Amino acid sequence: MPSVSDLKAVGSCDALLLPDLPRGPMCTYRKKASFNWKEMALFIEDEDLIQFKSRIFTAFEHDPLFARLPGEELSLEKYRELTFLRCKRLFEYDFLRLEDILEKPLKIMVLITCLGMYDWSLGAKYLLNSQVFRSAIESSGSERHEEFLKQNMNMENFGCFALTELSHGSNTKNMRTVAKYDPSTQEFVIHSPDFEAAKFWIGNLGKNATHAVVYAQLHTPDGRCHGLHSFVVQIRDPKTLLPMPGVLVGDIGRKLGQNGLDNGFAMFHNVRIPKENLLNRTGDITAEGTYTSAYKDLKQRLGASLGALSSGRVMIIAMSVVNLKLAVSIAIRFSATRHQFGPTDEKEIPVLEYQMQQWRLIPYLAAVYALDYFSKSLFMNFIEFHIGLLMKDKSPRQAELGREIHALSTSGKPLSSWLAQQGAQECREACGGHGYLAMNRLGEIRDDNDPNCTYEGDNNVLLQQTSNYLLSWMNARRQDRGPMTSPLGSLDYLEGYDQILRQKFTVSNVQNCMDASVPLTAYKWLVCYLLQESSRKLRDQEQSGCTEFEARNNSQVYYCRSLAIAFIEHTVLQRYHDYVHEANTPAPLQPVLKRLCSLYGLWSLSKHMAVLYQGGFASGEKAGRLVQDAILELCSKLKDDAVALVDVVAPPDFILNSPIGRADGELYKNLWSSVLQGSKVLERASWWAEFCANKPVVGKLRSRM
């Protein structure tokens, strides 16, 4: 426990930055914490970022436009209108200026996550226009596209990113929208050959996007197709929001979540756009119709033109972590104040005291901390790569950095989005019937996270890109081409491949098993083993007469897919382990951070126990039992810290918007008052007469035959 003098020292400098939490039933657990939550908050997020978050949250709480009631129901049209008006208000607040981004790029991520904590419909709407649309133009365009960016700054245009079509999603290179160049007018003619080629699922397109970055197959007058390229296409008239000539645009309707965001479709019937609207970073066309590109290889050109997707995937990792933070915050606070059963009939205890509840929730809390750090560090890696692009860095390191970030983002998105989805459902169930009540927000969090598993690439498809990256290391090794460089170090341990595969699980007791080095060692073996087995499976398939396509298709389940997951889980664990073991980690925080690290590692590893035994790393019943016992022991040790750990990551009550998750812990008072504030909760049903006066004639409609 920190001393009283320590607490006073921390409290005096951050009373305004991090206000004290309200007193109430939650104080019982807060007093048990082994660390000061404010010190932890300042360690994992510096003062400037905390102030930035506070400014956003305070603005929302005091602005009537952002007012809401827990569980309120809005019509689809009203929800879309409110989301747009709130997005418009963000332009007026101008929270994030260019100089802020240059000084501290992490503020981009902080802004998006703050918006998402409030409502992901708003977060997505803002992100798609102000980041994705703009970034696509900035990274794929040139000086001639500056006017689009200027107009976007003050909402003269409002953008979207139009890649996917009704009949194609993950298979990007086969998109069917066509852009034919007409040299007589120096225009491109954008055309959808049929309804299956309609742009579909495009966020912001349904109701108010005026412009879109449209991906289409570029055809030159000589009849050649030069592959997928991006074009800025005007969709609607900004003065009327009516469609432009030749554009059929509409809304795809209600979704499972994020219904404040207007996802839409568009078809183009010979829509003409200026030649200059081609985003020409990867390829351009002369006035006469001659195609030029710095990329001679079609695959390289496609990869370069889809570069914006990497930034999207990096952001989705952060978005998923936000959802897990919200769900875990609600469930842990509920569990700390919900009393059920006990050692005697007279004394009920908090459900957080039960081993089952700890095992269900605390590993997800550990995952929040590990993935949050990974998300921020990967974002900064991407910023480094993006700066290299802007500086036109053509070095081998820049190319390898791009490949490594791609591999980390295409596996990091599946890991984080799946964990958030599973965690949100577990938290919903862990809160019992109250978790099923819409006003407590767990259903909304789960449903709003759901699309993270499929957009910017279906998770299972994306994992193949990571496994391909790892298999290329194996191929280079087999062909003795020298080691594949890893600028971020995520492949460095593979240099000990042969030695790692000879290792065994040798831990003899639970205490030693609770050290994070244990899962780290096991993960290194697991990645090497799955890399060996995946490579062998592919070779066996090819030698049996399968084509390359068939061999890859037949090697995903239990092999390449598992390889990619193990690789990213190891990377997350390794980064978090290195972070918490740094010399500048405050001594009072080290014990709890190390426990979180160990729990995340062992809990994640436990899902791979069958493979650890199958490959011979573990043998006998002791290894599996030690891992299980260590997980339960760590959950027990972290139980008294759980509420304080949640206090570090949870947003203010107004933003969290969950009666059962409020910081004061007045569980039943908060829930009861929220129920009574609901619209028409005490009114008689409008259809009361159907019950009272019009009784059914039993059997009236039964067949007489």
N, C-alpha and C positions, 0 to 999 in steps of 0.2 A: 504493500500500500504506500502511495506517496505521502510524505510528511505534510503536516499542516502548513509549515512555512513554504514548502514547494507549491502547494495549492494556492496560497495567497500570492506568491510571486507570479504564477501563471495567470491567476484571476485578475490581478491588477492591470496587466498589460492588454488583456483581451476582453474585458467586460463589455465593451461596445461592439467589438468585432464578433464575439461569440457570446451572446447574452445567456445568462443562466436559464436552465430549463425550469418549467413550472413545477412546483412541489405537488406531490400526490402519491398515490400507491406505488408508482414506479421507483420512488426514492429508495425503497427497500433494497432493490438490486443495485441501484447506482452507488449506494454506500458500500456494497461488497466489491466493487470493481478494483482491480489491482493497479489501475493506471488512471490518469486524469484525461478525460475525453477531449478537453480543449487542447492539451498538449499533443494528443494524437492527431487532432484535426489540423493543427498547424504543421505537423510533420509530414502528413501525406498530401497536403495542399497548402501552398504558401499563402501568406497574408493577403497579397494582391488579388489572388484568385478567389479567396473567401470573400473579400470585399466586393468583388465583381458579382459573384453569385448573390450576395446579400442585396446589392443594388437592384438586380433583376427581380428577385423575389419580393422585395419591399414595394417596388413599382406596381407589380401585379396585384398585391394585396390591397393597395390603396386606390386602385383604378376601378371604378364601377363596371367598366366594360369586361373585366376579368372576374367579376363576382359570379358565384355559382353555389348551388346547394348540393350536398352529397346525394348521389343517386338520381338527380333530376333527369327527366326525359324530355328531349327536344325532338321536334320533327326533323327529318333529313334536311329540308330546305333551310330551317332556322339554324341548325347546327352548322351547315355550310356557310351561311351568312355570317354567323358569329365568328367562325374560324377566320374568314376573310377579313372581317373588321379588326380582329385582334392582330392578324398578320400586318394589316395596314398600320395599326398603332405602333408596331415594332419599328416601322420606318421613322415614325415621329420620335420615338425614344432614342433611336440610333445608338444602341448600346455598344456597338462594336465598330470603331472606325479603323481605317487602314493603318494609321500609326500604332493603334493598340495591337493589331495583328502582328505587325512587324516587330514590335517590342516583345510580345508574348503570344506566340502562335496558339498555345494551349487555350487561349480565350475563345477561339472558334469552337472547340469541343465543349468548353464550359457553357457557352451560350446555347448550343444545340441541346445539351443534356438538361439545362434548366428549363428550356421550352418543353422538352419531353416529359420532365417530371410534372409539369403542369398539365399538359395534354399533347399526346403525340400527333394528333391531327394538326395542331398548330405547328409543332416542331417540324413535321414532315413538309407542310406547305411552305414554311419559311426556308427550310433547307433546300428543297427542290428548286426554288426560284433563286435565292440569294447565294447558294453555294454550288449546287450541281449544275444548273443552267449556266451560271457565270463561269464556273471552273471549266466546263466543257469548251466554252468560247475562248477563255484565256489559254488553256493548254493546247487546244487544237487549232485555234485561229491565229490571226496576226494583227498588225496595226490597222488594217482596213476594217476590222470589226470593232474598233473602239467605240463607235457610236452606239452599238447595241448595249455595251456595258454601261455607258453613260446614261442611257435611257432607263436602264434597269435600276440604277441607283435611286431614282425618285419615282419609280413605278409608272413611268411612261410606257414601259412594256412590262409584262409579267410572264416568266418563262417556265418551260418544262423540258424534260429530257425524253425524247420519243425514240426508243430503241425497239422494244418488244412489239410483236404483232400477234394477231389472234391465233395464228398457227405456228408461231416460232417464238421461243423464249431463250433457253440456254444455248441453242445452236445459232449463235449470232451471225455467223458468216453466211447463213442461208436466208437471211431476211429478204423479203421479196419486193419491197418498195423500190421503185426505179427512179433514177435521176438522169435523164438524157440531155446531153448538151446540144443546143441549137446555135451554131455559129452565125446564122443569119441575123439573129437578134441578140447574140451573146447572153443567152439565158439558159438556165436549167429548167427542164420540164419535169416536175415531180408527179409521179403517177402510181396509184395502187392498182395492180392488174385485176384484182378481184377482192371480195370481202375478207378472204382469209389473210390478205396482206394488210388489212386495216391495222394501224397502230393501236395498241390495246393495253390497258392497265396504266396508262400514263398519268401520273399524279399531277394535279393542277389543270389538266386538259379538259376535264369534264365541264367546268363552268366558266373559268375566267382567264386561262392562259391566252395571251395574245400572240406569243411567239414560242416556237419549239426548236430545239436542236434535233433535227430529224436525220436518222440514219437510213441511207438508201444506197443501192448498187449504182455506181457511177458508170454510165455508158458514154463513149465518145462517138463522134459521127462515123468512124470507120467500123462501127459495130462491135467493138471490143468492150468487155466489162472489166473494170479495174478494181472491183471489190467494193466493200462497204466504206462509205465516207459520210461525213456529217455536214449538214447544211442548216443554216438558220432560215426557217420558214415562218412567215406570218400566218397565224391561224384565224385571228379575229381582228376586227377594227377596234382599236383602243378607245375610240370615241363612242361606240355603240355596243361593243361586245358581240356584235353579229358576225357570223362566219364570213371569211373572205370568199370571193368567187372560186368555185371549184372545190371548196373544202366542206366535207360532211363531218361535223364534229358533234359529239354528244357525251353523256355521262353513262357509265356502265352500271350504275345502281348501287344499292346498299351492299356493304361487305360485312365480314364477320367482326371487324373492328375498324378503328380510325375512320369513322364515317363523316367526320368533319372535313376530311380531305376528299376533294372531287377527282376521283380517277375517271379517265375518259378514253374515248376512242376517236380516231380520225381516219378518213379516207380522202385521197387526193385524186382529182380528175383533171389531169393535164394542167396542174398549177404552175405558173411560170414565176421564177424568182431570178434576180440578177445573178450573173456569173460570180460576182464578188461575195455572194452569200455562202459559197463553198468555204468551209473551215479548212484552210490550206496548209496547215503545219505538216501534214503527212503526204500531201499530194496536191497538185494544182493543174490548171488547164490554161493553155494559151487562147487568145481571142479566136484563132483559127480552129481550135479543138484538139490540139496536141497535148497529151497527158505527160506530166513530169512529176517525178517523186524522188526523194532522197533514199527511199526504201525500194530496193529492187525486188525483194522477196515479198510475196503477197501476205504470208503469215506475219512477217515483221510489221508490215503496214497495218494489218488488222489489229495487231497488238498495240501499236502506237495510237491508233484512232480510238481504241476502247480504253485508253489509259485512265479516263475519268472514273471507270468502274472500280479501280483499286482504291481511290479515295473514298468512294461510296462504301466499300466493304470495311475499310478501316473505321469509318463513322458508324456503321451498323454494329460493330463490336462494342463501341461505346454506348450506343443506344440500348443494346441488350443488357449491358452491365447496369444501366440506369433502371431498367425494368426489374432486374434481380434485386437491386438495392431497395426499390419501393416495396416489392412483395415481402422480402425478408424483414424489412423494418416493421411492417404491419404485423406479420406473424409472430415475430419475437416479442414485440410489445404486448400483443394480445396474450401470448403464452405466459408472460411475466405477471399478468394481472387477472387471468382467468383461473379461478380456484375450482377444482373438481376432485372429489374423493380425498383420501388421506389415510394415515396410519390408524386413525380412530374415526368413529362416526361423527364425533364432535369437531374434528379439525380437518378442514380441507386445505390442500396445498396447491400452489401455482402449477399449472400443467408443464411449465418449463422445468420443474424438478423431476419429471419422469424421464427415464432413460430413452424411451421411445421418441418422445418429443424432441429431445436433444439430438438424437441420431437423425431425425427427419429434417431438422432445420439448421443446426449449427454448421454442418459441412457446407451448406449453401452460403452461410455467412462468411466462412473462410474463402469460398470461391469468389465472393464479392471483392474481397481485399486483393486476392491474387490477380483476378482478371482486370480489376480497376487499374492496377499498376501496369499490367501488360498493355492494356488499351492505350494508356497515356504514352508509354514508351514507344509503342508501335506508331502512334500518331506523330511523335517527334522524329522517328526514323523516316516516315513518309514526307515530312516537311523538308528534311535534308535532301531526300530524293527529288522532291518537287523544285527545290532551289537549283539543284543540278540541271533539271530540265530547262528552267528559265534562263540559266546561264549557258545553255547549249553545251553542257559537259558531255563529251563523246568518249570519255575514258573507259577502259575495261571495268574499273571499279564501279562506275556509275551504272553500267549495264548489269553487272552482277548484283548490285544493290537493288535494282529494279526487279530482278528475278527473285531475289530472296524475299523482298517485301510482298511480292505477288504470292509466293508460296505461303507466307505467314498470314496474309489476309484471307486467302482462299481456304485456309483451315481454321483461322481464328474466328471467322464469321460463323461457320457451323458450330464450333465448340461453344461460343458465347451465346448464340441464339438458342441452341438446343438446351443448354444449361438453364437459361432464363425461362424457357418454356416449361421445362420439367420442374424447375424451382417454383414458378408461379402456381402451378397446379398443386404441388406439394404444400405450399403455404396456404392455398385455398382450403385444402382438405384439413390441414393442421388447425385451422380456425373453426372447424366444425360447421354447423349450420350458419353461424354468423358470417363465415367466409363466403357463403353463397349469396348473401344479400348484396345487391348491386352497389348500394351506397358505400360499402366498405372497400370497393374498388379492385378487389383481387381478380374478379372476372374481366374487368376492363383492362387491367395490366396484362393478363394472359392473352386476351384477344388482340390487344394492340401490339404485343410482341410477336404474335404468330407470323405475320408476313416477313419478319426478319429471317425466317427459316427458308424463304423461297425467293424474295426479290434480291436483285443484284447477283442472281445465280442460285439455283437450287442447291441446298447444302451437300447432298450426296454427289451431285455433279462437280461441284467446286472441289471437293476433296480429291477428285481424280487429278486435278492440276497440281496439288501439293505432292501427291504420290509420284506423279510424273517427274517432278523436280528432284525428288529423292532418288528415283530410279536412274535419272541421268547421272547422279553422283556414282551410282553403282556401275553404270556402263563405262564411265570415264575410268574408274578403278580397274575394271576388267580389261579395258583396252590399254591400260598403262599410259593414259594421257596426262598424268599428273593430277594433283589434288584440285578439286573445284573450289574456287575462292568463295568465302562466306564473310562479306564485310561486317555483318552483324553478329557473327560467331555462332549462329544456330546450327552449323554443320561441323564445327571444329572437333567435337568429341568423336566424330566418326573416323578420325585418323587412327583411333585405337580400336578399330572395328574387330580385328581378330582377337585381341586380348580381351575385349569386352565380352565377346561371345563365350569365352572360357570361364567367365565368372559365375558364382552361385550365390544363393541366398544363405548367409551365414549368421544372421542375427540370432541371439540366443535368449533374449528376454524382452519384455514389453517396454521397459525403460529405454533400452537402446533402440528399439524399433520406432520410438517416438521422435527420433532425430530425423530431420528432413533429408539428410544424406542417404538414408535408407531408400525412400522412394526415388530419389534422383538416380542412384546407382541402378535400381531395378528398371527404371525407365530407359536408361541408356542401353541396357541389355535388350529391353523389349523392342526398341526402335531398330537396333541392329538385327535382331532375330527376324522381325517382320519384314525388314528390308531384304534379308537373305531369302526368306520364304516367298515373298512376293516376286522377286527376281526369278527364283527357281520355278514358281508356278507359271510365269509368263513364258519362260524357255520351254517348259514341258508342253504347254499349249501349242506353241509354234512348231515344236518338233513333231507333234501329233497331227500336223497338217492344217491347223487353224490359221486363218489370215491374221494379220496384226490387229485388225478391228475385233475379230472374234476372241483372240487371245486376251486382249485388254478387257473386253466385256466379261469374260469368264474368270477374271482374276481380281475382281473388285471385292466381293463379299468374303469376309474373314482374312483377306490379304491386303490389297492396296488401300482399301477404306480404313481398315484397322491401323495400318502403317501411318497414314496421314493423321489420324486422331491421336495416336501415341506420340507422334512427333510434336504436334502442337501442344499437347498436355505437358510434355517434357519441357518445351520452350517456355511456357508460362511459368511452370514451377521453377525452372533454372533462373529466370529473370527475377522472380519474386524472392527466391532464396538469396541471390546475390544482393538484392536491395535491402532486405531486412538484416543481413549480416555485415552491411557496410559499417565502417568505423564511426561514422557520424550519426548512427541511429541512437537516439537518446536511451541511456541505460534503463530508465523506468519502463520504457516501451518494449524493450527487447524480448522479455519472456512471452508476452501475449502475442507479439508478431511472429515469433518463432513457432509458437503453437499453431497459429493460423496456417503458417507455411507447411508445417508437418501434416496437419489435418487435411489440407487441400491435396497434398501429394499422396498420402496414403488412401484417402477416400477415392480419388480419381484412379489410383493404381488398382484398387480392389475390384474394379470392373474388368480388369484384365487378368484376374487370377488364373482362369482356365488356361490362358496362353502361357503364363509363367510356368505352370506345371507341365503343359504340353511340350514346351521347348526344353525342359530340364533345368530351368533356373531355380525352381523351387521343387522340393520333394518332401513327402511325408506330411502328416496333418499339422505339424507344429507351425510351419511357415504361415499357412492360411489363418490359423488361429491367432498367431501373434499380430498379424495385420489387423484382424477384426478387434482384438482386445485393445490394441493401441488406438484405433479409431474411437472406440467407446471411452477410453480413458481421457483422450484429448477433448472429446465433447464434454465430459464431466468437468475437466479443469477449466474449460472456456465458458461454462454455464453462467458463472457469476459475473463474467465480463461481457456477456452477450448484449445486455441492454446498453451498456456504455459504448460498445462497438457499433451498435445501431445508431446511437446518438451522434456519432461522428459522421455517418453517411446519410442519415435521413434528412429530408428537406423540412422546412417549417410546416406546421399543421395545415395552414391554408393551402400549401402546395400539395402535401401528401393527400389531403382531402379524404381521410378515412376515419370515421368515428372510433373504430376499434384500434386505430394506430396512433392516436394522439399522444403527445409527449407527456401529458400529466398522468396518464394511466387510469383516469376515471372512466373505466371501460363502460359500465352500465349507464352511468349518468349521460355520457356522451352519446351512446347508442340510442337510449330512450328519447332524449331531446331531439336528436336528428330524425327519428321516426315521426315524432309528433309535428315536426316542422314541414313534413312532406305535403305536397299539394293534394287536397281532397281526402286526406286519410280518415277524417271523421265524418265525411258526408255519406248520406244514403246513396246506394247505387242508382245510377240514372235509369236502369232497367228494372227498378223495384217492382213495377206493376206486373211484369212478366211472371214474377214469382207469386205475388200476392193475389192477383185477380185471374190470371189466365192459366188455370191448371191444365195439365195435359190429360187427354182422354187415352187412357192406357190401352194399347193394342189397336189404336185407330188406323195405323198405317201398316199393320201386319197383313201379309198376303192372305187372301181368302181362298186361294186355289188349293 
